[in-house]
Amino acid sequence: MAITGNQAGPQTIAAVGEGPPTEVVRLGTAKGNWFRRVGWSHLVGVLALVFSLFPILFVVSAALNPVGTLSSSQLLPTRMSLDNFGAILSGSFPRWFWNSLLIGVLSAALSMFISACAAFAFSRFRFTGRRAGLLAVLLIQLFPQFLAIVALYLIFADITNLWPAIGLNSIWGLLLLYLGGALGVNTWLMKGFFDTIPKDLDESAKVDGASHAQVFFGIILPLVRPILAVTGLLGFIAAVNEFLIASVFLTDDSVKTAAVGLYGLVADPQTANANFGLFAAGAVILAVPTVALFQFLQRYIVGGLTAGAVKG
């Protein structure tokens, strides 16, 4: 029988043994409540994907458009051809592309190594001026390089008179400039990552007779591959895509980077419409190394996130 009234409270409780148990329906479950809990995030993700894919599709479409003008570019071209790629590769673009790759690879590799050495010193050693050095690196990285473009130009103009190989219109001079701008950010990123590595590993290696260099190259660097991959990737992307400083320092056609050279194709308003297809084709080719490098380093980034998992 059912118990009602004051004994059961405001609700009615079914007696035990009378009929099959009733289904318990809880409010707030997935029935009729999916969009409020997770559905809106799917909608935001779709909108973000469309927003990010639109410029990529437009540039690829313009590169495949045989007409090759901005006024005739469409999101989905009616005709497709590789004429723009053939035309851009037959000019000065291969030289610009090689300059960008050279600067990007050397800048990323050197800044990654120098920043790792500096971060190891700040993380493991205690010396006079350590705190002041960290604060100085933090303050310097707050100001972009372009704010000092006038001072940098005057400095490199004097360097050109003394050592033309590392002055203006020189790939090596621009490389030195990029190294100085990337060291601050990379050092702080790596220093924070180095702090998470237990110092017991260093002490154990030193007990076995290892030097500081052996600890750094043999123990620390293999453990910090994820942050090395991140800083290397960011340094490469920044060097390859940088335009403002490169356009000031590089004026000769033989030393231009791809970003500066491609801008020259559309800088003139009279020829910008006609050369837009060439510009889009060059932009697509320039994006290939970045995508390939990201795909190659992605396994190191993901592997570093799961390397500390403990099997039970």
Secondary structure, DSSP 8 states (H G I E B T S, - for coil): --B-GGGTTTS-B--TTSSS------TTSSTTTHIIIIIHHHHHHHHHHHHHHHHHHHHHHHHH-SS--STT--SS-SS--SHHHHHHHTTTHHHHHHHHHHHHHHHHHHHHHHHHHHHHHHHH---TTHHHHHHHHHHHTTS-GGGGHHHHHHHHHHHHHH-GGGSTT-HHHHHHHHHHHHHHHHHHHHHHHHHTS-THHHHHHHHTT--HHHHIIIIIHHHTHHHHHHHHHHHHHHHHH--HHHHHH--SGGG--HHHHHHHHHSSHHHHTTTHHHHHHHHHHHHHHHHHHHHHHHHHHHHHHHTT----
